[in-house]
Amino acid sequence: MSPYEVYDLETYRNQFLYCCMDLLDQKIQIFEVSNEIDDRELIFDHLKLITHQIGYNNKEFDYPVIDYILQNKSKLLLVKPEDFAWMIHERANEIIQNNEFFRGRPKIKQLDLYKLNHFDRFKISLKYCGFGLRMPVLQDLPVSHDALLTSDQMATMRTYNINDVETTYALYLKSKPLIEMRNRSTQDLGIDCSSMSNTAVARNTFIQKYCQLSGMNKYELKDLSTHHTVLRLRDVIDKKVSFKTPKYQKLLEDLMKDETNIVYDKFEYKFTCNTIVCDIKKGGLHSLHNPGYFTNKEMYLDDEDFSSYYPYLILSLGICPAHLDPVYFLKLMKEIVEAKMNYQKAGDKIGTMNAKISANSVFGLLSSDGSPIKDLKCLYQTTINGELFLLMLCEQLEMIEGVQLKYQNTDGVMIQYGEKAKNQAKKVIEDFAIFINIPLESVPMKAIYLESVSSYIAIKENGEVKRKGSFAKIGDKTLKDDSSANIVAIALEEYFVNGTPVKQTVENHNDIFDFYIGVKKFDNQTYMNSQLIMGDNYETLYHDKVLRFYVTTSSSVITKLYDSGKRESVIKGYNTQVAQVHEDMPMKDYKINYKYYINQANKIIDKIFLCDSEINFE
């Protein structure tokens, strides 16, 4: 038996359940205290052997309950089993109502996957994780938490408890790279980072390292920040920003004259380069696009991408929060940036990921309340100058005959050019990288197909594919993202990369999970499933907060029922089949309506090829 386990508790008035899975052999045990089963002694014996527990929201619920059990062992062993369950239930309600968080040192170390994955920030339920993890069973709490359970309901809860543990274990496997990163941070910092967010790790890393460099007390540093009530664009634009052509010079003049208070007010400025329109905002630059495409069939197509753009900009411009010493701050930023490069060269993926998160999170801390480096002037010095430097590069490139700007985002630009312009374009890009002192990677591209600026598939010359938005497959997404109808993204990639007809991909695909669609129930709605069972008779079922289904040719229809009485089909014009419990059977038996999925993919293809686009088509 391993001292490490995944666990979950259920705390009803007349039933207490403690289900756990041994990490070594994946064996599941379930302990119960009720009027039917009394496992109290077994629970206490088991807890003596456990040193590490992994759960979901366990720091705010499950472990406080476990701690109560450990603290009150004598009393809890003396009462009747049903009274034991009642006492735990009452304590659990107190924890929920008072929003308690265990702040002491736990007797059993806890890893909270809810916090580790930042799901507490987005309020992602374990059931929604279960959809993304493709669990066989999705089930919300089948009985109200305050119910007095019948014998049948107790049996149901045992199954439910086991399913929750199996889902938590699947999430644990998915989270292993993140866990390894946190273990590395724990070793480096000497504090428990196991359930910390990226931002929290970055904050603690910065505090510790800055104090080591400066000799400052960490408690003194924690209370420091610089606040601004008024900032204009001219207050943050660097002297290195300059342009050569009238159009771009007017842009800079307009920005310097602008009276927008960027601390509180929105800012947006649309600017036309030679072949694209770009949108300048406080937080970043990107081009505006109708759907379309461009390829390298007749001209070179390159993606010019600056590495760790914002952290390098901070170093290049000497940006430092007003309340900190620039010598120490910039030295620390340099260490973070160089650490990432060194880890990359060494092939250390965990180290690289940690360093990347630290670098990006330190930038994010510039705007974070309670951060020891908060200074909005520094934030906008980074973002606004980052945009203007990129536009300086764009200006220099479009001055070269035969160079066209194709796509622009926060830290790079995609360009197209012929053989005559090749050497000159390369020289401009190399010189500019030296000018701003930021590494730049030039990636030869085969093609990019755009639904929008944030939804595209980009194919590199070496065959690698980058997918965003509608083109993103399940492996490109986190569990907080919607992974519904993954077959659409699969079909789109096959079409654009290999030329495979969408219909062929969809109809020959053999994984039903790629056809599943997941939706969340909101407080003002209920999902109702009506299915024709005989003649004109329909069976009506009500479904959970997280509903899994697929589009079918059968008679089943899922309806969204609102509190107002309004009803609407979950997918207008199509029949849909509930799949809360996955059934493993031949694909033909699912009666999938392939037409729906084919249409979804073709709609995107039609947008790209048939719309009147500003992008130059072949």
KOLKOL-369194 format. One line per 4 residues: number of its first residue (from 1); their letters; for each residue x, y, z of C-alpha. Coordinates in nm, 3 decimals, decimal comma. Layout:
<pts>
NUM	a	X/Y/Z; ...;
</pts>
This chain:
<pts>
1	mspy	0,000/0,000/0,000; 0,123/0,347/-0,093; 0,099/0,643/0,151; -0,022/0,852/-0,147;
5	evyd	-0,389/0,854/-0,245; -0,656/1,035/-0,446; -0,967/1,084/-0,236; -1,316/1,230/-0,210;
9	lety	-1,577/1,254/0,068; -1,956/1,255/0,075; -2,120/1,386/0,393; -2,493/1,309/0,421;
13	rnqf	-2,705/1,324/0,734; -2,716/0,945/0,764; -2,422/0,836/0,547; -2,054/0,930/0,549;
17	lycc	-1,841/0,807/0,258; -1,464/0,823/0,218; -1,343/0,686/-0,115; -0,975/0,668/-0,205;
21	mdll	-0,748/0,530/-0,474; -0,395/0,406/-0,403; -0,156/0,583/-0,640; 0,071/0,278/-0,661;
25	dqki	-0,174/0,013/-0,778; -0,488/0,226/-0,852; -0,688/0,007/-0,613; -1,005/0,178/-0,489;
29	qife	-1,133/0,149/-0,135; -1,453/0,296/-0,001; -1,518/0,343/0,370; -1,866/0,409/0,501;
33	vsne	-2,031/0,502/0,827; -2,411/0,464/0,827; -2,683/0,252/0,981; -2,584/-0,017/0,726;
37	iddr	-2,202/-0,014/0,753; -1,964/0,097/1,030; -1,605/0,142/0,904; -1,493/0,390/1,170;
41	elif	-1,202/0,182/1,301; -1,093/0,106/0,946; -1,098/0,478/0,861; -0,874/0,571/1,154;
45	dhlk	-0,638/0,280/1,083; -0,619/0,384/0,718; -0,551/0,751/0,793; -0,251/0,651/1,009;
49	lith	-0,083/0,514/0,695; -0,153/0,808/0,460; 0,098/1,092/0,423; -0,024/1,261/0,102;
53	qigy	-0,376/1,316/-0,030; -0,481/1,448/-0,370; -0,829/1,586/-0,422; -1,050/1,844/-0,590;
57	nnke	-1,130/2,146/-0,375; -1,002/1,936/-0,088; -0,827/2,226/0,085; -1,158/2,405/0,132;
61	fdyp	-1,380/2,107/0,202; -1,251/1,751/0,221; -0,942/1,808/0,434; -1,116/2,032/0,693;
65	vidy	-1,359/1,741/0,738; -1,071/1,492/0,768; -0,903/1,721/1,022; -1,224/1,735/1,225;
69	ilqn	-1,238/1,353/1,225; -0,876/1,325/1,340; -0,921/1,591/1,608; -1,235/1,427/1,751;
73	kskl	-1,149/1,059/1,725; -1,246/0,963/2,080; -1,584/1,134/2,069; -1,667/1,004/1,723;
77	llvk	-1,591/0,643/1,818; -1,828/0,653/2,114; -2,144/0,762/1,932; -2,371/0,551/1,713;
81	pedf	-2,276/0,520/1,343; -2,574/0,732/1,233; -2,475/0,998/1,489; -2,119/0,993/1,351;
85	awmi	-2,258/1,066/1,003; -2,481/1,340/1,145; -2,192/1,512/1,326; -1,975/1,505/1,012;
89	hera	-2,265/1,638/0,807; -2,314/1,930/1,047; -1,942/2,009/1,046; -1,939/1,995/0,664;
93	neii	-2,227/2,244/0,649; -2,035/2,481/0,878; -1,733/2,461/0,648; -1,947/2,541/0,342;
97	qnne	-2,151/2,818/0,506; -1,849/2,989/0,663; -1,639/2,941/0,350; -1,364/2,797/0,569;
101	ffrg	-1,012/2,736/0,438; -0,775/2,517/0,634; -0,485/2,747/0,722; -0,284/2,538/0,965;
105	rpki	-0,027/2,273/0,885; -0,226/1,967/0,776; -0,146/1,636/0,939; -0,167/1,483/0,592;
109	kqld	-0,011/1,681/0,305; -0,268/1,802/0,053; -0,252/1,859/-0,322; -0,558/2,047/-0,447;
113	lykl	-0,603/1,998/-0,823; -0,878/2,261/-0,821; -0,631/2,530/-0,718; -0,331/2,386/-0,900;
117	nhfd	-0,511/2,420/-1,234; -0,658/2,765/-1,151; -1,008/2,617/-1,174; -1,107/2,806/-0,859;
121	rfki	-1,061/3,127/-1,060; -1,294/3,007/-1,337; -1,534/2,805/-1,115; -1,477/2,488/-1,316;
125	slky	-1,656/2,189/-1,165; -1,513/1,839/-1,146; -1,798/1,726/-1,374; -1,693/1,973/-1,644;
129	cgfg	-1,338/1,840/-1,610; -1,489/1,496/-1,656; -1,626/1,601/-1,995; -1,285/1,720/-2,114;
133	lrmp	-1,119/1,409/-1,969; -1,366/1,186/-2,157; -1,482/1,002/-1,848; -1,730/0,720/-1,910;
137	vlqd	-1,982/0,861/-1,660; -2,082/1,225/-1,602; -2,312/1,265/-1,305; -2,400/1,555/-1,078;
141	lpvs	-2,490/1,498/-0,716; -2,790/1,264/-0,753; -2,948/1,349/-0,415; -2,975/1,682/-0,232;
145	hdal	-2,691/1,729/0,018; -2,935/1,767/0,308; -3,142/1,459/0,224; -3,197/1,166/0,457;
149	ltsd	-3,096/0,882/0,230; -3,288/0,564/0,164; -3,102/0,236/0,127; -3,121/0,262/-0,253;
153	qmat	-2,992/0,618/-0,244; -2,700/0,506/-0,027; -2,604/0,253/-0,293; -2,628/0,524/-0,558;
157	mrty	-2,399/0,751/-0,356; -2,134/0,478/-0,329; -2,119/0,457/-0,708; -2,116/0,833/-0,735;
161	nind	-1,830/0,864/-0,484; -1,620/0,610/-0,674; -1,682/0,793/-1,004; -1,563/1,122/-0,850;
165	vett	-1,240/0,958/-0,736; -1,183/0,805/-1,080; -1,234/1,148/-1,239; -0,998/1,310/-0,989;
169	yaly	-0,735/1,048/-1,066; -0,769/1,115/-1,440; -0,723/1,485/-1,368; -0,416/1,402/-1,157;
173	lksk	-0,260/1,219/-1,454; -0,343/1,515/-1,679; -0,187/1,754/-1,425; 0,145/1,568/-1,384;
177	plie	0,359/1,821/-1,580; 0,214/2,102/-1,368; 0,276/1,899/-1,052; 0,639/1,842/-1,153;
181	mrnr	0,675/2,216/-1,208; 0,537/2,290/-0,862; 0,767/2,029/-0,708; 1,061/2,206/-0,871;
185	stqd	0,940/2,541/-0,734; 0,895/2,390/-0,387; 1,257/2,271/-0,393; 1,384/2,606/-0,520;
189	lgid	1,187/2,825/-0,278; 1,173/2,602/0,029; 0,795/2,656/0,065; 0,503/2,437/-0,035;
193	cssm	0,400/2,542/-0,388; 0,195/2,230/-0,461; -0,143/2,405/-0,485; -0,024/2,753/-0,583;
197	snta	-0,131/2,933/-0,899; 0,130/3,043/-1,153; 0,097/3,400/-1,029; 0,146/3,298/-0,666;
201	varn	0,461/3,100/-0,753; 0,596/3,395/-0,954; 0,519/3,636/-0,670; 0,697/3,421/-0,413;
205	tfiq	0,990/3,361/-0,649; 1,031/3,732/-0,710; 1,007/3,822/-0,340; 1,263/3,565/-0,236;
209	kycq	1,516/3,642/-0,510; 1,481/4,019/-0,489; 1,533/4,008/-0,112; 1,842/3,791/-0,159;
213	lsgm	1,987/4,043/-0,405; 1,890/4,362/-0,220; 1,902/4,253/0,143; 1,547/4,384/0,189;
217	nkye	1,311/4,215/0,437; 1,040/4,019/0,254; 0,765/4,159/0,478; 0,875/4,512/0,389;
221	lkdl	0,876/4,426/0,017; 0,527/4,272/0,027; 0,374/4,606/0,127; 0,538/4,809/-0,151;
225	sthh	0,372/4,926/-0,473; 0,341/5,240/-0,686; -0,003/5,382/-0,761; -0,103/5,615/-1,045;
229	tvlr	-0,426/5,808/-1,089; -0,340/5,969/-1,423; -0,122/5,841/-1,709; -0,122/5,962/-2,071;
233	lrdv	0,031/5,777/-2,363; 0,308/6,038/-2,383; 0,404/5,947/-2,026; 0,499/5,594/-2,128;
237	idkk	0,620/5,619/-2,491; 0,998/5,569/-2,506; 1,239/5,808/-2,680; 1,366/5,519/-2,895;
241	vsfk	1,030/5,514/-3,077; 1,062/5,703/-3,405; 0,929/5,677/-3,760; 1,052/5,779/-4,105;
245	tpky	0,739/5,818/-4,316; 0,462/6,079/-4,282; 0,184/5,826/-4,219; 0,366/5,666/-3,926;
249	qkll	0,493/6,001/-3,795; 0,134/6,125/-3,779; 0,045/5,812/-3,579; 0,309/5,898/-3,319;
253	edlm	0,196/6,263/-3,310; -0,164/6,159/-3,252; -0,065/5,927/-2,969; 0,152/6,191/-2,802;
257	kdet	-0,136/6,441/-2,813; -0,401/6,196/-2,694; -0,554/6,289/-2,356; -0,694/5,946/-2,265;
261	nivy	-0,620/5,855/-1,904; -0,495/5,500/-1,964; -0,514/5,413/-1,592; -0,893/5,399/-1,605;
265	dkfe	-1,012/5,461/-1,962; -1,021/5,238/-2,269; -0,800/5,328/-2,560; -0,824/5,212/-2,922;
269	ykft	-0,664/5,345/-3,240; -0,702/5,182/-3,581; -0,404/5,225/-3,811; -0,365/5,116/-4,175;
273	cnti	-0,034/4,967/-4,284; 0,024/4,886/-4,650; -0,190/4,572/-4,669; -0,347/4,531/-4,324;
277	vcdi	-0,537/4,733/-4,066; -0,406/4,701/-3,713; -0,584/4,769/-3,386; -0,376/4,950/-3,123;
281	kkgg	-0,499/4,906/-2,764; -0,349/4,941/-2,416; -0,279/4,570/-2,386; -0,150/4,469/-2,728;
285	lhsl	-0,151/4,500/-3,104; -0,320/4,282/-3,362; -0,434/4,308/-3,721; -0,800/4,306/-3,822;
289	hnpg	-0,905/4,043/-4,075; -1,192/3,917/-4,275; -1,173/3,540/-4,323; -0,918/3,440/-4,587;
293	yftn	-0,585/3,275/-4,654; -0,239/3,313/-4,798; 0,028/3,062/-4,898; 0,391/3,042/-5,008;
297	kemy	0,316/2,899/-5,355; 0,434/3,208/-5,543; 0,605/3,414/-5,271; 0,794/3,349/-4,948;
301	ldde	0,579/3,355/-4,635; 0,757/3,409/-4,302; 0,640/3,450/-3,945; 0,872/3,693/-3,762;
305	dfss	0,827/3,621/-3,391; 1,004/3,792/-3,100; 1,100/3,556/-2,815; 0,968/3,642/-2,463;
309	yypy	0,882/3,984/-2,603; 0,760/4,161/-2,291; 1,030/4,037/-2,048; 1,299/4,129/-2,303;
313	lils	1,138/4,472/-2,355; 1,159/4,537/-1,981; 1,532/4,461/-1,997; 1,592/4,649/-2,320;
317	lgic	1,422/4,969/-2,204; 1,534/4,943/-1,841; 1,175/4,947/-1,714; 1,151/4,923/-1,334;
321	pahl	0,876/4,990/-1,076; 0,938/5,327/-0,910; 0,955/5,177/-0,560; 1,226/4,922/-0,645;
325	dpvy	1,599/4,949/-0,714; 1,650/4,919/-1,094; 1,989/4,746/-1,051; 1,840/4,460/-0,852;
329	flkl	1,510/4,443/-1,045; 1,671/4,428/-1,387; 1,934/4,181/-1,269; 1,654/3,955/-1,148;
333	mkei	1,464/3,989/-1,478; 1,780/3,903/-1,667; 1,830/3,590/-1,452; 1,472/3,478/-1,523;
337	veak	1,503/3,531/-1,900; 1,845/3,365/-1,920; 1,723/3,071/-1,711; 1,459/2,997/-1,975;
341	mnyq	1,721/2,999/-2,253; 1,957/2,775/-2,054; 1,681/2,527/-1,975; 1,583/2,518/-2,344;
345	kagd	1,942/2,449/-2,451; 1,966/2,170/-2,192; 1,637/2,016/-2,306; 1,487/2,060/-1,959;
349	kigt	1,115/2,093/-2,038; 1,003/2,141/-1,677; 1,268/2,405/-1,612; 1,176/2,583/-1,937;
353	mnak	0,806/2,585/-1,849; 0,879/2,716/-1,500; 1,106/2,992/-1,628; 0,856/3,091/-1,898;
357	isan	0,574/3,113/-1,644; 0,796/3,316/-1,407; 0,888/3,561/-1,683; 0,530/3,607/-1,806;
361	svfg	0,384/3,617/-1,456; 0,629/3,883/-1,339; 0,500/4,100/-1,624; 0,143/4,026/-1,511;
365	llss	0,230/4,125/-1,154; 0,288/4,482/-1,275; -0,090/4,528/-1,275; -0,188/4,292/-0,992;
369	dgsp	-0,331/4,429/-0,666; -0,122/4,320/-0,370; 0,179/4,258/-0,592; 0,522/4,382/-0,469;
373	ikdl	0,598/4,511/-0,820; 0,266/4,678/-0,907; 0,326/4,988/-1,118; 0,086/5,055/-1,407;
377	kcly	0,331/5,293/-1,569; 0,573/5,003/-1,611; 0,295/4,787/-1,750; 0,204/5,039/-2,021;
381	qtti	0,566/5,125/-2,090; 0,598/4,760/-2,185; 0,278/4,708/-2,385; 0,255/5,045/-2,565;
385	ngel	0,623/5,052/-2,661; 0,599/4,688/-2,763; 0,326/4,783/-3,008; 0,512/5,085/-3,141;
389	fllm	0,838/4,894/-3,189; 0,649/4,634/-3,387; 0,502/4,913/-3,601; 0,854/5,051/-3,653;
393	lceq	0,950/4,714/-3,796; 0,635/4,712/-4,010; 0,720/5,057/-4,148; 1,070/4,952/-4,242;
397	lemi	0,945/4,634/-4,409; 0,674/4,801/-4,615; 0,932/5,049/-4,746; 1,087/4,752/-4,929;
401	egvq	0,935/4,699/-5,274; 0,761/4,363/-5,292; 0,709/4,311/-4,915; 0,352/4,277/-4,788;
405	lkyq	0,239/4,263/-4,427; -0,009/3,977/-4,385; -0,080/3,923/-4,017; 0,013/4,100/-3,697;
409	ntdg	-0,016/4,011/-3,330; 0,132/4,115/-2,997; 0,484/3,987/-3,051; 0,530/3,936/-3,423;
413	vmiq	0,433/3,994/-3,783; 0,380/3,764/-4,081; 0,516/3,889/-4,411; 0,514/3,784/-4,775;
417	ygek	0,783/3,874/-5,029; 0,946/3,769/-5,353; 1,301/3,664/-5,433; 1,414/4,021/-5,512;
421	aknq	1,312/4,149/-5,170; 1,442/3,849/-4,973; 1,790/3,971/-4,875; 1,676/4,324/-4,797;
425	akkv	1,386/4,202/-4,583; 1,611/3,963/-4,390; 1,862/4,245/-4,330; 1,592/4,482/-4,198;
429	iedf	1,460/4,217/-3,960; 1,806/4,124/-3,829; 1,907/4,488/-3,779; 1,583/4,566/-3,598;
433	aifi	1,630/4,272/-3,359; 1,974/4,416/-3,276; 1,826/4,766/-3,236; 1,572/4,659/-2,970;
437	nipl	1,804/4,386/-2,834; 1,545/4,109/-2,846; 1,595/3,765/-3,006; 1,379/3,715/-3,313;
441	esvp	1,285/3,385/-3,474; 1,202/3,381/-3,846; 0,980/3,081/-3,926; 0,916/2,987/-4,292;
445	mkai	0,545/2,921/-4,340; 0,358/2,712/-4,596; 0,015/2,866/-4,540; -0,221/3,025/-4,294;
449	yles	-0,600/2,995/-4,310; -0,790/3,253/-4,104; -1,145/3,247/-3,981; -1,048/3,551/-3,769;
453	vssy	-0,738/3,695/-3,602; -0,785/3,454/-3,311; -0,913/3,153/-3,507; -0,676/3,004/-3,762;
457	iaik	-0,460/2,713/-3,871; -0,099/2,797/-3,960; 0,114/2,537/-4,138; 0,491/2,575/-4,109;
461	enge	0,724/2,480/-4,393; 0,858/2,191/-4,180; 0,508/2,047/-4,146; 0,433/2,163/-3,791;
465	vkrk	0,083/2,300/-3,739; -0,039/2,576/-3,508; -0,412/2,581/-3,430; -0,627/2,844/-3,260;
469	gsfa	-0,999/2,898/-3,202; -1,224/2,675/-3,415; -0,917/2,486/-3,541; -0,789/2,393/-3,194;
473	kigd	-0,815/2,022/-3,116; -0,864/1,880/-2,769; -0,488/1,844/-2,713; -0,443/2,218/-2,773;
477	ktlk	-0,689/2,311/-2,499; -0,700/2,318/-2,121; -0,988/2,154/-1,935; -1,152/2,492/-1,876;
481	ddss	-1,191/2,529/-2,253; -1,481/2,386/-2,448; -1,372/2,064/-2,621; -1,710/1,993/-2,784;
485	aniv	-1,737/1,836/-3,130; -1,363/1,775/-3,162; -1,432/1,601/-3,494; -1,485/1,944/-3,655;
489	aial	-1,129/2,056/-3,576; -0,996/1,715/-3,686; -1,179/1,743/-4,020; -1,060/2,102/-4,073;
493	eeyf	-0,696/2,005/-4,022; -0,726/1,706/-4,253; -0,880/1,932/-4,517; -0,630/2,218/-4,500;
497	vngt	-0,315/2,013/-4,437; -0,379/1,697/-4,642; -0,664/1,794/-4,874; -0,895/1,525/-4,734;
501	pvkq	-1,266/1,597/-4,795; -1,453/1,683/-4,475; -1,724/1,426/-4,544; -1,464/1,150/-4,573;
505	tven	-1,297/1,240/-4,243; -1,621/1,272/-4,047; -1,794/0,960/-4,174; -1,486/0,738/-4,136;
509	hndi	-1,399/0,853/-3,785; -1,433/0,585/-3,518; -1,412/0,769/-3,184; -1,756/0,869/-3,052;
513	fdfy	-1,597/1,099/-2,793; -1,493/1,332/-3,076; -1,862/1,379/-3,160; -1,972/1,452/-2,803;
517	igvk	-2,082/1,806/-2,715; -2,077/1,944/-2,360; -2,288/2,225/-2,218; -2,321/2,381/-1,874;
521	kfdn	-2,656/2,444/-1,710; -2,717/2,795/-1,581; -2,935/2,878/-1,284; -3,231/2,987/-1,497;
525	qtym	-3,252/2,679/-1,718; -3,305/2,303/-1,715; -3,212/2,047/-1,977; -3,502/1,820/-2,065;
529	nsql	-3,474/1,515/-2,288; -3,781/1,377/-2,464; -3,755/1,047/-2,647; -4,022/0,868/-2,849;
533	imgd	-4,062/0,521/-2,692; -4,385/0,383/-2,842; -4,640/0,530/-3,080; -4,693/0,891/-2,973;
537	nyet	-4,564/0,838/-2,619; -4,254/1,027/-2,505; -4,022/0,959/-2,213; -3,909/1,281/-2,043;
541	lyhd	-3,591/1,301/-1,837; -3,422/1,596/-1,663; -3,048/1,627/-1,673; -2,746/1,746/-1,481;
545	kvlr	-2,562/2,079/-1,465; -2,308/1,944/-1,712; -2,476/1,771/-2,004; -2,300/1,552/-2,262;
549	fyvt	-2,477/1,466/-2,588; -2,431/1,418/-2,962; -2,632/1,499/-3,273; -2,835/1,202/-3,389;
553	tsss	-3,076/1,079/-3,654; -3,290/0,913/-3,383; -3,605/1,069/-3,238; -3,438/1,197/-2,920;
557	vitk	-3,462/1,573/-2,858; -3,289/1,773/-2,581; -3,470/2,094/-2,492; -3,351/2,390/-2,287;
561	lyds	-3,631/2,488/-2,052; -3,601/2,838/-1,899; -3,762/2,950/-1,574; -3,964/3,197/-1,780;
565	gkre	-4,130/2,905/-1,958; -3,940/2,957/-2,283; -3,823/2,642/-2,456; -3,562/2,592/-2,725;
569	svik	-3,376/2,299/-2,876; -3,021/2,260/-2,746; -2,918/2,261/-3,114; -3,177/2,420/-3,337;
573	gynt	-3,300/2,201/-3,620; -3,133/1,879/-3,503; -3,220/1,584/-3,282; -2,980/1,515/-2,997;
577	qvaq	-2,898/1,214/-2,781; -2,791/1,231/-2,415; -2,461/1,055/-2,340; -2,408/1,105/-1,966;
581	vhed	-2,315/0,738/-1,948; -2,089/0,642/-2,237; -2,198/0,325/-2,416; -1,925/0,135/-2,596;
585	mpmk	-2,078/-0,002/-2,918; -2,016/-0,003/-3,297; -2,022/0,348/-3,448; -2,324/0,269/-3,668;
589	dyki	-2,533/0,196/-3,359; -2,495/0,553/-3,229; -2,698/0,680/-3,527; -2,481/0,991/-3,556;
593	nyky	-2,616/1,267/-3,775; -2,292/1,325/-3,967; -2,454/1,605/-4,166; -2,443/1,841/-3,865;
597	yinq	-2,067/1,799/-3,807; -1,989/1,821/-4,180; -2,190/2,143/-4,203; -2,006/2,296/-3,905;
601	anki	-1,669/2,236/-4,071; -1,788/2,348/-4,415; -1,925/2,675/-4,273; -1,572/2,767/-4,164;
605	idki	-1,419/2,656/-4,494; -1,677/2,860/-4,686; -1,597/3,166/-4,476; -1,230/3,136/-4,565;
609	flcd	-1,268/3,071/-4,939; -1,593/3,244/-5,033; -1,599/3,567/-4,832; -1,498/3,895/-4,988;
613	sein	-1,171/3,915/-4,797; -0,915/4,190/-4,766; -0,647/3,920/-4,776; -0,489/3,873/-5,117;
617	fe	-0,603/3,536/-5,252; -0,396/3,326/-5,488;
</pts>
